[in-house]
């Protein structure tokens, strides 16, 4: 039996035994036909039906005249039992009934044995024993709860866990694509290992380091690497572990966490997802005095208050720095803020090499090529790509992971798995083919757009088809010309439907959403509207409802109307541009869908051949019975 299951079972058995003992000690005797009431016994004496009586204390045992019991076994065996109020009362009543002056004249044998009175302790003993057993079980229950780490009743205790042992130990060698970030954190480790070298020059050890970056960027991995490299106690806790339904528990846990850290200093405290407890104060609708703010106030005091915590470095991670309280971010609390951004092509290659360890890769796999094909991917995405590729290779019963599996994994991460089993009508398939062809042609016709990597009409995820474009290199800035080209490419699918089919479908819903979002950001955030000018009108995605209510909009209704007009103007211009591009390449607009109808998917090289007027080789050989390049549809 597992230890975790054995503990509660012992408590249940112990409580059951205590309850059974209480029942045995306090239960009343079962109904006995020989038991008589005192008045009934006196009536038997009056009717001369009693042969022998023996009184022991307040218990009276009697034999009747025609008894079947051996007198030698009396009073162990008896005919009647009576509990008498007192011996004196019995004597008086017997004398009154029989008219005798003493017991020798009662007309039956009478013996009285005096029993000594029980002490006060003996009287309480039947009640003290069950109470002591209950207290003993409760004591062991409390010891067990405090010893096994569960601490069910210790709400104010910190849940920070100390890193113990070398199991799954991470080091800086396991972190790739973040050289500057590792250098910053390596200096923190050096602070703790050799503080004298810095203090001799008057340097103060940083009190806190905040890791900021998008989800999946490796913030927690970097913290684990610091734990592996530091060689000092490392406590880790999540921001949500401070929050509890009981008032004051969060602040108590913060105090307890720092007290434990002081006992083990120098040490590192890591708080993951600190935004769960470090949100800006006064941003809610329920007033300022809530549980989270008490917890945050205690954290602020512990990090830099009247009492200084020497030798304790607080390491925290978040992807929402914008919602953190300013008091938490000031120097003296979080002295350093390390930004972990999207890796560049060199960083992606290093990350791929780290995650490729232990995976058998085919000789054709080139990690440099994969790094160039995964712009915008973050560490978690790249790890997921190689994991999906390994699963695909195992599914296909291959011994090594090849380039086709990795290419498919990249597409799966971007668009989801293929759904070849979905039943699609010929009309829907034709609509999807023209829609995706419109995207691809508009992307190819504009030099500012990213190159076409793959076009497919096989459903993936929620999409009926997709056109995948990938940039050739990493771009630090996005220019207005690129955004305008992206708008035309995104709306190219809707333009193709209207141009060829004379109707539009609901398949462009996500395209319209993306295009509208880009156009609105161009106007309100990037200042790319000639009519509005270089104004920043704020982000329209406000997470703090109370903060939004407490602040009025900073621009007028007239300007808001102009914003909507400019957004519509950008979209109308992009749609017109996409339509003109497709009209210029109307022959290709019919040719690409016919190829897609036959092949279901074409890659970037095949699309390039179609763009240059070339025909693709036959899809099947002569034995397969299928012809090669389909005939071009009429314009």
QUISULDA-V825057 format. One record per helix or strand. SS is the DSSP state (A for helix, B for strand). FROM is the first residue (numbers start at 0). LEN is the number of residues. Records with the same first field share a line. If there is no record, write none. Layout:
SS = FROM-LEN, FROM-LEN
//
This chain:
A = 2-24, 37-9, 70-3, 86-12, 102-3, 119-28, 171-3, 178-15, 195-4, 218-12, 238-4, 248-15, 273-3, 290-13, 320-3, 325-4, 344-11, 366-6, 378-17, 402-13, 425-20, 479-11, 491-10, 505-19, 544-6, 556-28, 585-14, 603-8, 621-3
B = 34-2, 49-7, 58-6, 79-4, 108-5, 160-2, 207-6, 232-6, 266-6, 278-1, 311-7, 323-1, 335-5, 360-1, 400-1, 417-1, 450-6, 459-1, 462-1, 465-5, 600-3
//
